[in-house]
Amino acid sequence: MKFSLIKKTIIYFIFGVTLVIILAPYTWIIFASIHPAANLSVQIPKEPTFKSFEALFTGEVFQWIKNSLFISLTTVVLAVSTSGFAGYALSRMAFKGKGTLMYGILLSRIIPNTLLVVPLFSMMLMMNLMDTHSGLVLVFVGLATPLNLWIMKGSIDNIPMEIEEAAMIEGASKLKRFFSIIFPLMRPGLATVSMMSFMSSWSQFLMPLILISSKSKYPISVGLFSAFGTDPGEIDYSLLAAICFIYLIPLIVFYFSVKPSMDKGLGSMGNISR
């Protein structure tokens, strides 16, 4: 009995310490963003102010937010479109070497992004896409495609072929079958791909840092880094915390908007042989 109590106490203590470590940065962000003289310590402000949040909607910070929203939402649209059609083809078509192709697609994602910086930089220069949002979107879509294809293929694998065959007997064309029958049933996979594409493009730092040189074109991830300045004495911690707070909101909103459908999509990775 005594040993059981000690064991529970240790478990709860470890859990409590872990929870404090996890929540400490978010606690600092909340308090520092409304503190008139914020620093690196967690301080509850006696006279909260929202001046830092007002500054976010003027000047370059607001432009960074708009840039990130444009890049991330465009990435989601292209990622869903390309992986949707390609996933359908991989799911419904049988051809020699299909399993090898699927493994090859997946293995391409084990290559660290840092190794891709130089070739991607060269490709963007050749296509005159350096320092452009369109070039950055293409890179994000390309990086997300391998895993997206697996998710979309798995989602379509779970749709019975008999549904399509019934529509085929009724005279529906392949495009009509895809958009009228398959596309609505792909919702779990579409939600999962949308969330993962949005999250990866919104939080990506390395590629924008290398491929975007104009400060006015920065996404908020790079803008947040540049807000640190070069001298520790120059840092406005209150503004920095407010940017961090705003940085989290689109991720949370997007997550909860697609969560009901996404819960069903994460468990469907499909069968390679199908």
PyMOL commands that set and color helices and strands:
alter all, ss='L'
color gray80, all
select helices_A, chain A and resi 2-33+51-56+59-92+98-110+113-126+133-157+161-169+174-185+187-203+206-211+215-217+220-226+232-234+237-265
alter helices_A, ss='H'
color red, helices_A
deselect
rebuild
show_as cartoon
